[in-house]
Amino acid sequence: MHSRIGLFLSPVHETGQDPHLALHRSLDLVELADRLNFDEAWFGEHHTLGWGLVGAPETLIAAASQRTRQIRLAHGVVPLSGHHPFHVASRAVHLHHLTRGRYILGVGPGVPFDATMFGLDGKEQRKRLDEALPTLLELVNGEERVTQKTDWYELVDAKLQLPRFGPGPIEVALATSGTSVTSPRLIGRYGLSMTSFALPFALLTPGAPEHMGLAQQWKHAQEAADEHGRTLRREDWRVALPVHVAETREQAFAEVREGYDRWLFEYFAKAAGRDVLAPGASRATALEARVEAGGALVGSVDDVVDGVRRIQEATGGFGTLLVYVADWTSYENTNRSLELLARQVAPRLTGAADRPREAVEWAIARRSK
């Protein structure tokens, strides 16, 4: 029985703590999510700004594969602009074996902060993604040898020696942040899974291109799929955003308010250099503004259930909610939030709680006859 809920571990950890323990905290969270029947756990890759400590997510996926039983483990994502596609393909197939088929290969162009360190700009990142993606797909899931020469890598009759774990293809997902049509159209062109970040970037980056809503992202992907004769499935669409649930709305906001403030102003404003407040907004109401804009779900079980249903209605339906995990509160509060998501939120979204409730109602109605 699946929850249709996963974790997205960027993972960003507030500075000032032991980096070694922060890495192991991420693994502990995946173990907890596995026990709570979460469907997926995604590991991000970052190389700058201090908070995102994981530069080699494949190593954490490999470690997590030996500590978990059923949860699927994913790259979230491999920035193809910074990796040779043959090496990405080789690591993906090895992880497919280590996870016994539970691996998802998530890819993207890369984040701008890391790109600066590597001497790349946004256009070059997207160009490299466009060049490497079809090559990667053939190496991972195809049978043909690949010969290709670009200005940043070359392949001559390339083919992996190790087969996939099973006969089926490795699932490949492409991330989109809603700032460009490039990724949605590539998703449709190649029939990939889509992972969308429901972060209201308009609140974070004044002067950036107008942010595309989730429904618009799907529309661009579907149009490209139709053009290229591909089929997209909404059940393969993941939407990622921060989620925190507590017994009451007031408690949920109280638990994350200070941590959210540090995440927003110390990480995005101070480290990333962004103006994080929309015109007319105040620091005191920044959390409420994000929740109101649909960039986070914070509240009681009822609040979060209603919030997910609103997103489902606004998008026309998606498959999995990915809970973006940040250091907004204590480990204990985070663990409790994940438990509430698994035990009380997910069953109401999937219908898993319907039969027990129906059995009670039937028994009551039978006695009344």
GURONU-767087 format. One record per residue (C-alpha): residue in one letter; x, y, z. Coordinates in steps of 0.02 Angstrom, whole numbers, padded with zeros to 5 digits, always signed. Last residue first. Example, Ala and Ser with C-alpha at 12.3 -4.5 7.8 and 13.67 -1.06 7.14 Angstrom:
<rs>
s+00684-00053+00357
a+00615-00225+00390
</rs>
This chain:
<rs>
k-01607-00117+00572
s-01502-00006+00685
r-01373-00141+00715
r-01335-00154+00528
a-01309+00035+00514
i-01181+00033+00653
a-01087-00115+00578
w-01090-00034+00406
e-01023+00130+00473
v-00881+00041+00563
a-00836-00060+00408
e-00843+00098+00301
r-00717+00182+00415
p-00600+00033+00402
r-00624+00032+00213
d-00596+00218+00184
a-00429+00242+00274
a-00326+00186+00123
g-00415+00314+00015
t-00252+00381-00055
l-00269+00560+00008
r-00349+00516+00174
p-00224+00377+00204
a-00079+00497+00166
v-00125+00631+00293
q-00153+00527+00450
r-00019+00395+00476
a+00112+00444+00348
l+00098+00632+00358
l+00078+00624+00547
e+00237+00520+00557
l+00331+00642+00445
s+00278+00787+00557
r+00332+00692+00712
n+00504+00662+00637
t+00521+00846+00595
n+00468+00897+00770
e+00594+00778+00849
y+00733+00833+00732
s+00703+01011+00787
t+00636+01143+00668
w+00664+01227+00500
d+00815+01124+00450
a+00748+01086+00276
v+00650+00940+00204
y+00558+00963+00039
v+00411+00843+00051
l+00384+00766-00120
l+00199+00743-00160
t+00176+00604-00286
g+00062+00575-00436
f-00011+00736-00505
g-00187+00795-00544
g-00272+00932-00644
t-00143+01055-00580
a-00259+01170-00482
e-00366+01025-00418
q-00217+00924-00360
i-00140+01078-00281
r-00302+01113-00189
r-00310+00931-00132
v-00134+00945-00062
g-00183+01100+00037
d-00343+01021+00104
v-00244+00871+00168
v-00114+00990+00241
d-00242+01096+00333
d-00338+00945+00397
v-00179+00867+00467
s-00138+01032+00550
g-00032+01170+00476
v+00108+01214+00356
l+00105+01178+00170
a+00232+01277+00071
g+00250+01378-00090
g+00064+01397-00122
a+00067+01586-00117
e-00028+01587+00049
v+00102+01470+00125
r+00243+01582+00065
a+00158+01740+00128
e+00122+01660+00298
l+00306+01620+00316
a+00360+01796+00267
t+00239+01880+00390
a+00366+01948+00515
r+00493+01984+00379
s+00371+02101+00297
a+00290+02100+00125
g+00249+02258+00028
p+00352+02209-00123
a+00400+02025-00111
l+00534+01979+00014
v+00681+01865-00026
d+00800+01985-00112
r+00930+01858-00163
g+01115+01853-00123
a+01132+01665-00111
a+01223+01665+00056
k+01136+01814+00140
a+00963+01813+00061
f+00934+01631+00016
y+01029+01549+00159
e+01030+01670+00305
f+00867+01760+00264
l+00754+01619+00205
w+00829+01473+00301
r+00848+01581+00457
d+00667+01639+00449
y+00607+01462+00413
g+00698+01401+00568
e+00616+01534+00675
r+00441+01500+00608
v+00448+01310+00601
e+00376+01252+00768
a+00263+01402+00795
f+00180+01379+00625
a+00143+01196+00661
q+00081+01232+00837
e-00041+01364+00778
r-00108+01249+00642
t-00139+01110+00767
e-00076+00932+00793
a+00075+00964+00685
v+00115+00961+00498
h+00262+01031+00403
v+00279+01029+00214
p+00408+01113+00103
l+00376+01091-00084
a+00403+00959-00219
v+00275+00905-00350
r+00304+00738-00435
w+00228+00686-00601
d+00238+00500-00641
e+00053+00475-00598
r+00015+00611-00724
r+00075+00497-00863
l+00158+00566-01019
t+00149+00479-01188
r+00263+00526-01332
g+00222+00556-01515
h+00346+00699-01535
e+00223+00843-01554
d+00103+00769-01427
a+00244+00753-01300
a+00293+00934-01331
e+00115+00992-01297
q+00108+00883-01141
a+00267+00958-01070
h+00209+01136-01102
k+00041+01100-01020
w+00123+01015-00871
q+00225+01171-00835
q+00070+01278-00857
a-00024+01176-00727
l+00121+01198-00605
g+00125+01386-00622
m+00257+01468-00729
h+00357+01603-00641
e+00378+01765-00737
p+00559+01783-00785
a+00671+01849-00644
g+00672+02034-00604
p+00646+02007-00418
t+00708+01836-00365
l+00635+01759-00208
l+00451+01799-00198
a+00430+01774-00385
f+00512+01606-00356
p+00353+01539-00280
l+00420+01364-00241
a+00314+01224-00313
f+00465+01130-00379
s+00413+01013-00518
t+00478+00836-00550
m+00425+00770-00720
s+00442+00591-00785
l+00514+00574-00958
g+00429+00553-01128
y+00580+00614-01228
r+00502+00768-01309
g+00379+00794-01168
i+00512+00806-01034
l+00621+00911-01150
r+00475+01032-01169
p+00452+01044-00981
s+00640+01075-00958
t+00658+01214-01086
v+00497+01309-01045
s+00592+01414-00918
t+00570+01480-00740
g+00449+01347-00677
s+00576+01252-00574
t+00584+01097-00683
a+00669+00933-00643
l+00687+00790-00767
a+00646+00611-00719
v+00719+00450-00786
e+00646+00281-00735
i+00769+00142-00769
p+00703+00032-00908
g+00630-00143-00883
p+00729-00303-00904
g+00801-00301-00729
f+00958-00244-00638
r+01020-00148-00790
p+01163-00221-00890
l+01346-00187-00849
q+01464-00162-00997
l+01397+00010-01041
k+01409+00063-01223
a+01517+00192-01311
d+01564+00174-01494
v+01670+00332-01480
l+01615+00462-01353
e+01675+00642-01336
y+01648+00777-01205
w+01649+00967-01185
d+01648+01043-01360
t+01541+00901-01423
k+01581+00737-01508
q+01464+00588-01515
t+01473+00402-01549
v+01350+00295-01454
r+01332+00107-01461
e+01152+00048-01470
e+01057-00050-01337
g+00957+00084-01249
n+00905+00115-01068
v+01055+00194-00983
l+01172+00232-01129
e+01029+00284-01243
l+00952+00397-01112
l+01121+00476-01073
t+01151+00518-01255
p+00978+00593-01271
l+01012+00703-01117
a+01190+00757-01151
e+01165+00885-01290
d+01006+00968-01222
l+01078+00973-01046
r+01239+01049-01114
k+01141+01187-01202
r+01038+01220-01044
q+01194+01242-00939
e+01276+01350-01072
k+01126+01466-01075
g+01125+01479-00886
d+01308+01527-00871
l+01458+01415-00845
g+01630+01449-00768
f+01626+01300-00649
m+01609+01409-00494
t+01472+01508-00580
a+01380+01348-00621
d+01370+01301-00437
f+01269+01457-00397
p+01163+01441-00554
v+01091+01270-00510
g+01111+01124-00629
p+01038+01077-00800
g+00928+00937-00733
v+00926+00750-00702
g+00835+00625-00590
l+00882+00442-00610
i+00763+00336-00506
y+00828+00183-00412
r+00723+00047-00329
g+00776-00091-00450
r+00876-00195-00328
t+00942-00039-00241
l+01124-00090-00268
h+01085-00148-00444
h+00998+00011-00501
l+01137+00106-00413
h+01264+00023-00528
v+01156+00067-00678
a+01147+00249-00626
r+01333+00261-00590
s+01374+00202-00766
a+01247+00319-00846
v+01315+00470-00752
h+01492+00420-00800
f+01443+00407-00983
p+01353+00575-00976
h+01510+00669-00921
h+01454+00777-00777
g+01438+00965-00747
s+01301+01016-00869
l+01208+00856-00826
p+01165+00921-00653
v+01115+00755-00571
v+00956+00790-00474
g+00871+00744-00362
h+00950+00574-00383
a+00823+00449-00323
l+00792+00309-00199
r+00632+00206-00196
i+00574+00151-00024
q+00552-00036+00004
r+00682-00106+00123
t+00807+00023+00183
r+00980+00026+00261
q+01081-00049+00117
s+01002+00063-00014
a+01032+00212+00099
a+01220+00191+00083
a+01212+00182-00107
i+01094+00331-00112
l+01213+00425+00002
t+01360+00389-00114
e+01256+00436-00267
p+01224+00604-00186
a+01404+00661-00212
g+01411+00848-00175
v+01302+00840-00020
l+01331+00989+00095
g+01194+01106+00038
w+01204+01240+00172
g+01377+01306+00130
l+01335+01411-00023
t+01423+01297-00150
h+01437+01118-00216
h+01259+01053-00217
e+01180+00888-00267
g+01006+00837-00212
f+00948+00670-00140
w+00771+00607-00172
a+00676+00486-00058
e+00525+00390-00121
d+00366+00296-00075
f+00347+00335+00109
n+00297+00178+00203
l+00332+00245+00378
r+00476+00122+00399
d+00555+00187+00238
a+00529+00367+00293
l+00622+00331+00455
e+00767+00252+00361
v+00769+00401+00243
l+00775+00520+00391
d+00921+00425+00468
l+01016+00443+00305
s+00990+00630+00305
r+01043+00641+00487
h+01203+00548+00439
l+01253+00692+00327
a+01213+00820+00463
l+01316+00722+00588
h+01470+00737+00478
p+01435+00921+00444
d+01436+00961+00632
q+01322+01110+00658
g+01352+01295+00633
t+01274+01303+00461
e+01093+01254+00435
h+01076+01096+00333
v+01014+01091+00155
p+00980+00923+00075
s+00907+00945-00054
l+00821+00800+00033
f+00656+00781-00059
l+00553+00655+00036
g+00408+00555-00036
i+00220+00541-00027
r+00111+00433-00139
s+00074+00332+00019
h+00083+00159-00059
m+00000+00000+00000
</rs>
